[in-house]
Amino acid sequence: MNADSAVILAGGRSSRMGLPKAALPFGPSTMLEHLIDALSGTFAEIIVVAAPLRDETFSIDRSFKRRANLILVRDDTAFAGPVGALRRGMMRARNEIVFACSCDVPLLRSDLAKTLCALVEDGDAAIPTIEGRLQPLCAAYRRDRAAAALAAMEAAGELRLSLIAERLEVHAIDETALRVIDPDLRSFLNVNTADDYAQALRLACAARPSDRQRFE
């Protein structure tokens, strides 16, 4: 098992989907639990950052089984964006290198996440670039430096997580390198709409024909 941490952000409003994305059925479990399962064999701990209990639109405690290496952290303010949420997740991590993602990437490959952690090397972060755009929520960070950068962004009122790259020494990982591990870049399919959700289910089913009934 990799001696790194993983942070999953699951406290968003899901306004485009209209339903809590973390709780969407995905095979025999939910999208969030499916992602936790994918990462749990690779990371020493998984930290899920959720909305405040009073503002939660579904019971996150019922959406995954409790495990020894799973930590639940609550946002201070509901739906305030990923900058503060990621900082809180980083600060709970015990390990120096932290992989970060949102809960809506159910096709994420754990070997890609592990590779990104290794690519941080002596820098502050390894952030993929897809079609010329940095992907800060499918990326690996050096915990203390990233947490400090996120705290400074919060203090400045900056809500755009993509701007974290301006405050860190980043290794930008291009598509060619990413496709060696994930040829179709399915790890970066964000489920934001009903069409995205249907596509993710189709791809998951096609990847594992033996499980077809579980994804239908």
BAKE-20859 format. One line per 10 residues: for each residue x, y, z of N, C-alpha, C. Coordinates in steps of 0.001 Angstrom, whole numbers. Example, Ala and Ser with C-alpha at 12.3 -4.5 7.8 and 13.67 -1.06 7.14 Angstrom:
13190,-5690,7800,12300,-4500,7800,13200,-3300,7800  12850,-2250,7080,13670,-1060,7140,12900,30,7870
This chain:
841,-1197,0,0,0,0,875,1246,0  498,2219,-774,1228,3469,-865,1118,4250,447  2239,4818,926,2233,5577,2182,1838,7026,1935  752,7233,1214,221,8562,918,-1228,8615,1363  -1784,9811,1347,-3191,10017,1709,-3987,10407,470  -5285,10205,546,-6194,10662,-509,-7310,11472,126  -7675,12584,-526,-8780,13430,-74,-9838,13445,-1178  -11066,13150,-799,-12193,13185,-1730,-13157,14278,-1275  -13433,15226,-2150,-14383,16292,-1828,-15794,15845,-2202  -16679,15822,-1203,-18042,15329,-1425,-19089,16270,-851
-18743,17551,-714,-19666,18492,-82,-20276,19498,-1022  -20225,19223,-2324,-20760,20184,-3293,-22275,20190,-3357  -22808,21198,-4037,-24264,21368,-4123,-24894,20459,-5172  -24108,20016,-6163,-24615,19184,-7264,-25752,19871,-8002  -25603,21161,-8251,-26699,21936,-8830,-27022,21521,-10259  -26016,21205,-11059,-26289,20808,-12444,-26934,19429,-12522  -26534,18527,-11633,-27120,17189,-11626,-28538,17226,-11058  -28744,18051,-10031,-30057,18123,-9399,-30244,17098,-8299  -29275,16199,-8129,-29286,15184,-7088,-27885,15116,-6493  -27734,14673,-5250,-26390,14545,-4668,-25556,13517,-5438
-24488,13960,-6062,-23705,13059,-6897,-23070,11926,-6086  -22645,12240,-4871,-21989,11219,-4057,-22899,10029,-3790  -24209,10267,-3747,-25162,9218,-3400,-25765,8517,-4613  -25374,8897,-5815,-25925,8248,-7008,-25539,6771,-7038  -26476,5889,-7391,-26133,4465,-7492,-25062,4243,-8563  -24106,3396,-8225,-23063,3055,-9191,-22698,1600,-8957  -23264,716,-9802,-23122,-700,-9535,-23852,-1046,-8256  -23257,-1849,-7389,-23933,-2278,-6163,-23850,-1274,-5025  -23190,-135,-5256,-23009,846,-4189,-23300,2245,-4714  -22787,3253,-4055,-22941,4629,-4510,-21676,5071,-5238
-21779,6210,-5921,-20612,6731,-6620,-19455,7005,-5655  -19787,7563,-4484,-18747,7839,-3501,-18097,6556,-3007  -18911,5570,-2648,-18336,4329,-2133,-17535,3607,-3206  -17997,3671,-4452,-17251,3065,-5560,-15855,3689,-5666  -15776,5000,-5514,-14495,5689,-5590,-13617,5331,-4391  -14218,5276,-3203,-13464,4869,-2018,-12892,3465,-2207  -13705,2559,-2731,-13238,1199,-2980,-12048,1184,-3941  -12114,2044,-4964,-11041,2087,-5964,-9724,2557,-5355  -9797,3441,-4378,-8583,4035,-3820,-8095,3353,-2541  -8960,2602,-1879,-8625,2118,-537,-7471,1129,-524
-7264,397,-1601,-6152,-541,-1639,-4823,109,-1961  -4865,1376,-2321,-3657,2088,-2741,-3172,3074,-1702  -4086,3709,-978,-3720,4787,-60,-3846,4366,1395  -2941,4888,2219,-2912,4538,3634,-4131,5063,4363  -4700,6166,3892,-5911,6728,4493,-6675,7494,3430  -7978,7550,3613,-8849,8303,2708,-9681,9264,3562  -9629,10535,3212,-10345,11576,3934,-11458,12095,3041  -12691,11986,3497,-13851,12488,2754,-14296,13791,3404  -14339,14864,2615,-14783,16164,3111,-16222,16377,2653  -17121,16524,3621,-18551,16616,3339,-19119,17932,3838
-20350,18206,3461,-21048,19408,3913,-21320,19324,5420  -21559,20467,6065,-21967,20427,7474,-23201,19540,7634  -23284,18841,8737,-24370,17884,8936,-25740,18543,8773  -25882,19769,9257,-27191,20443,9190,-27600,20777,7759  -26621,20841,6851,-26900,21220,5459,-26800,20045,4504  -26536,18873,5010,-26331,17707,4147,-27636,17332,3456  -27566,17145,2155,-28771,16843,1383,-29043,15344,1308  -28173,14539,1891,-28365,13099,1985,-27504,12629,3155  -27719,11401,3589,-26929,10888,4706,-25631,10285,4186  -24547,11036,4308,-23284,10520,3806,-22824,9312,4610
-23230,9239,5873,-22852,8089,6693,-23449,6799,6163  -24564,6904,5458,-25186,5702,4901,-24668,5361,3514  -23852,6240,2942,-23408,6032,1560,-22113,5247,1476  -21478,4968,2611,-20286,4108,2575,-20119,3404,3912  -19457,2273,3848,-19179,1495,5046,-17996,2108,5778  -18093,2131,7094,-16989,2638,7898,-15784,1710,7793  -14600,2295,7652,-13376,1516,7556,-12321,2159,8428  -11318,1378,8768,-10285,1864,9686,-9525,3044,9102  -9327,3063,7797,-8507,4115,7185,-9345,5234,6564  -10622,5339,6952,-11520,6335,6369,-11867,7393,7415
-11667,8658,7045,-11897,9782,7953,-12920,10715,7320  -13927,11109,8070,-14938,12045,7587,-14704,13413,8207  -14572,14435,7367,-14357,15818,7801,-15525,16652,7283  -16003,17572,8105,-17126,18425,7703,-16639,19829,7337  -17219,20388,6276,-16977,21792,5949,-17512,22681,7067  -16898,23849,7224,-17401,24831,8188,-18654,25517,7669  -18672,25798,6368,-19791,26483,5715,-20238,25652,4534  -21541,25521,4352,-22051,24692,3263,-21782,25316,1902  -21358,24474,961,-21279,24833,-453,-20423,26070,-701  -19311,26178,26,-18436,27350,-96,-17336,27151,-1123
-17313,26005,-1792,-16319,25793,-2828,-15181,24885,-2394  -14341,24503,-3355,-13319,23492,-3081,-12079,23993,-2360  -11809,25297,-2364,-10555,25792,-1785,-10488,25483,-289  -11500,25909,449,-11514,25645,1882,-11673,24171,2190  -12494,23482,1408,-12714,22054,1642,-11418,21264,1474  -10669,21589,430,-9420,20868,211,-8416,21184,1315  -8393,22431,1765,-7480,22770,2863,-7809,21952,4111  -9091,21824,4435,-9462,21048,5608,-9066,19583,5458  -9258,19061,4257,-8842,17678,4028,-7338,17506,4154  -6587,18456,3598,-5122,18401,3684,-4659,18421,5139
-5289,19255,5939,-4846,19414,7312,-5140,18187,8168  -6070,17337,7737,-6329,16105,8463,-5429,14952,8009  -4771,15139,6877,-3927,14066,6345,-2683,13870,7207  -2309,12612,7402,-1124,12301,8193,135,12180,7346  -52,12030,6047,1088,11773,5169,1473,13004,4362  2719,13051,3931,3255,14244,3279,2662,14472,1897  2416,13405,1162,1865,13520,-191,391,13145,-163  -431,13999,-769,-1884,13815,-742,-2441,13881,-2159  -3170,12853,-2546,-3916,12886,-3801,-5288,13482,-3523  -5743,14361,-4406,-7036,15029,-4203,-7928,14852,-5421
-9200,14571,-5159,-10163,14474,-6254,-11543,14829,-5722  -12488,15012,-6632,-13887,15201,-6260,-14564,13838,-6269  -15795,13786,-5755,-16500,12505,-5662,-17146,12101,-6976  -17043,12939,-8007,-17773,12683,-9248,-16880,12181,-10379  -15799,11466,-10020,-14931,10847,-11038,-14899,9336,-10786  -16017,8652,-11015,-16126,7243,-10635,-15230,6301,-11425  -14699,6751,-12560,-13843,5891,-13376,-12362,6149,-13112  -12072,6853,-12042,-10686,7135,-11678,-9911,5839,-11482  -8724,5789,-12063,-7839,4629,-11903,-6892,4876,-10741  -6828,3925,-9837,-5968,4097,-8666,-4497,4129,-9047
-4116,3430,-10135,-2706,3464,-10537,-2324,4831,-11087  -3281,5540,-11690,-2998,6903,-12129,-2803,7817,-10920  -3667,7667,-9917,-3539,8477,-8700,-2194,8212,-8026  -1802,6958,-7948,-529,6592,-7322,642,7191,-8095  564,7143,-9423,1642,7698,-10249,1764,9198,-10058  644,9903,-9975,690,11348,-9753,1384,11665,-8432  1134,10868,-7411,1805,11086,-6121,3313,10959,-6278  3750,9961,-7025,5187,9762,-7236,5798,10910,-8038  5007,11521,-8920,5514,12583,-9786,5634,13932,-9094  5135,14042,-7866,5360,15282,-7118,6858,15493,-6928
7579,14406,-6683,9042,14415,-6528,9472,15515,-5550  10353,16424,-5988,10826,17467,-5077,10044,18771,-5232  8933,18734,-5968,8111,19919,-6153,6982,19969,-5142  5985,20792,-5440,4844,20967,-4545,3604,20218,-5019  3524,19921,-6311,2312,19304,-6840,2583,18678,-8203  1785,17676,-8532,1756,17096,-9878,313,17205,-10351  81,18066,-11318,-1275,18368,-11772,-1408,18028,-13253  -2334,17132,-13618,-2542,16800,-15029,-3062,17994,-15824  -2763,17956,-17105,-3291,18942,-18046,-4070,18195,-19126  -5357,18504,-19249,-6218,17884,-20249,-6737,18978,-21175
-6454,18820,-22461,-6854,19821,-23458,-6415,21216,-23037  -5206,21295,-22498,-4622,22576,-22137,-5084,23149,-20817  -5923,22410,-20078,-6457,22925,-18809,-5967,22076,-17642  -5439,22743,-16626,-5000,22032,-15432,-6198,21404,-14725  -5957,20246,-14110,-6999,19498,-13407,-6641,19404,-11921  -6873,20469,-11157,-6429,20479,-9757,-7201,19541,-8847  -8338,19015,-9327,-9080,18046,-8521,-8962,16631,-9061  -7836,16375,-9678,-7383,14997,-9940,-5864,15111,-9966  -5297,15441,-8816,-3897,15853,-8737,-3305,15444,-7395  -1988,15516,-7303,-1283,15172,-6064,-516,16388,-5559
-459,16528,-4238,119,17722,-3616,1033,17350,-2443  2004,18219,-2194,2756,18151,-945,1920,18857,119  1536,18133,1138,507,18563,2091,727,19963,2661  1860,20192,3301,2037,21448,4032,2072,22654,3107  2749,22526,1976,2833,23655,1048,1488,23933,396  773,22883,68,-542,23077,-540,-1521,23667,466  -1489,23182,1711,-2390,23717,2732,-2127,25201,2971  -852,25586,2975,-514,27004,3161,-1013,27846,1992  -856,27331,774,-1336,28053,-402,-2853,28198,-377  -3542,27134,11,-5000,27179,78,-5474,28152,1155
-4773,28188,2288,-5127,29130,3353,-4971,30568,2872  -3905,30832,2114,-3701,32175,1579,-4783,32539,573  -5211,31569,-217,-6291,31815,-1173,-7597,32125,-447  -7889,31368,610,-9091,31651,1407,-9051,33060,1983  -7891,33425,2532,-7763,34746,3149,-7974,35859,2133  -7599,35589,875,-7752,36580,-187,-9136,36531,-831  -9982,35606,-380,-11312,35470,-966,-11306,34813,-2331  -10239,34092,-2645,-10118,33452,-3955,-10799,32087,-3928  -11793,31887,-4778,-12565,30653,-4807,-12160,29718,-5934  -11324,30192,-6847,-10957,29381,-8018,-9769,28492,-7681
-10037,27201,-7522,-8984,26263,-7137,-7888,26188,-8192  -8224,26418,-9447,-7229,26338,-10516,-6054,27289,-10287  -6273,28358,-9549,-5213,29342,-9319,-4195,28884,-8283  -4399,27710,-7702,-3396,27188,-6775,-2064,26967,-7490  -2126,26716,-8792,-905,26476,-9559,13,27691,-9571  -551,28882,-9367,257,30101,-9345,1027,30256,-8033  667,29469,-7029,1273,29598,-5706,2187,28428,-5362  2301,27455,-6263,3084,26254,-5995,4049,25969,-7137  5059,25178,-6830,5934,24651,-7876,5284,23384,-8418  4740,23489,-9607,3893,22434,-10160,4598,21683,-11282
4499,20371,-11226,4853,19538,-12375,3561,19306,-13157  3428,19932,-14307,2244,19742,-15141,2434,18468,-15957  1511,17540,-15823,1610,16241,-16479,723,16253,-17721  1330,16074,-18908,552,16213,-20133,-186,14920,-20490  -1063,15032,-21475,-1922,13910,-21843,-1142,12700,-22320  -29,12913,-23002,756,11785,-23511,1198,10877,-22374  1703,11474,-21306,2133,10684,-20151,944,10025,-19465  -182,10738,-19393,-1363,10195,-18721,-1948,9001,-19479  -1900,9062,-20813,-2495,7995,-21622,-1719,6685,-21531  -499,6724,-21071,244,5484,-20859,-464,4627,-19809
-1061,5294,-18829,-1771,4595,-17756,-3257,4473,-18057  -3845,5530,-18569,-5289,5601,-18802,-5517,6047,-20246  -5494,5104,-21189,-5506,5459,-22622,-6665,6359,-23041  -7831,6170,-22464,-9002,6964,-22846,-9254,8133,-21895  -8357,8308,-20921,-8485,9395,-19926,-9833,9358,-19210  -10319,8149,-18951,-11614,8017,-18269,-11552,8497,-16825  -10360,8528,-16263,-10215,9024,-14887,-10683,10462,-14743  -10746,11181,-15862,-11084,12605,-15827,-12521,12888,-16260  -13329,11840,-16373,-14739,12037,-16712,-15489,12498,-15471  -15850,13765,-15436,-16624,14325,-14325,-18109,14117,-14581
-18806,13583,-13612,-20245,13380,-13719,-20936,14635,-13188  -21280,15526,-14100,-21950,16780,-13733,-23409,16824,-14148  -23779,16004,-15146,-25143,16013,-15671,-25655,14579,-15784  -26941,14459,-16079,-27535,13132,-16263,-26875,12401,-17430  -26514,13120,-18486,-25837,12487,-19621,-24461,11969,-19221  -23728,12750,-18415,-22428,12292,-17934,-22577,11011,-17106  -23601,10992,-16270,-23853,9838,-15413,-24133,8593,-16251  -24968,8744,-17263,-25286,7619,-18142,-24038,7133,-18867  -23206,8066,-19312,-21971,7685,-19996,-21032,6924,-19062  -20895,7390,-17826,-20020,6719,-16866,-20505,5305,-16587
-21812,5119,-16473,-22357,3780,-16247,-22083,2876,-17441  -22242,3410,-18648,-21973,2603,-19849,-20504,2186,-19903  -19617,3117,-19626,-18191,2815,-19683,-17788,1810,-18612  -18360,1952,-17421,-18062,1005,-16349,-18541,-388,-16720  -19700,-460,-17325,-20255,-1739,-17752,-19401,-2363,-18856  -18980,-1554,-19810,-18166,-2062,-20916,-16805,-2532,-20440  -16284,-1885,-19404,-14966,-2262,-18899,-14995,-3607,-18201  -16168,-3955,-17599,-16273,-5213,-16881,-17571,-5921,-17287  -17566,-6586,-18457,-18788,-7210,-18960,-19413,-8186,-17978  -18611,-8827,-17148,-19152,-9787,-16190,-20049,-9136,-15154
-19874,-7822,-14983,-20674,-7091,-14010,-21813,-6305,-14654  -22183,-6656,-15868,-23149,-5860,-16619,-24424,-5611,-15812  -24968,-6641,-15199,-26229,-6461,-14477,-26101,-5516,-13301  -24903,-5442,-12718,-24724,-4566,-11550,-24768,-3094,-11937  -24492,-2781,-13189,-24456,-1390,-13628,-25683,-1031,-14456  -26679,-1875,-14489,-27884,-1595,-15260,-29069,-1363,-14337
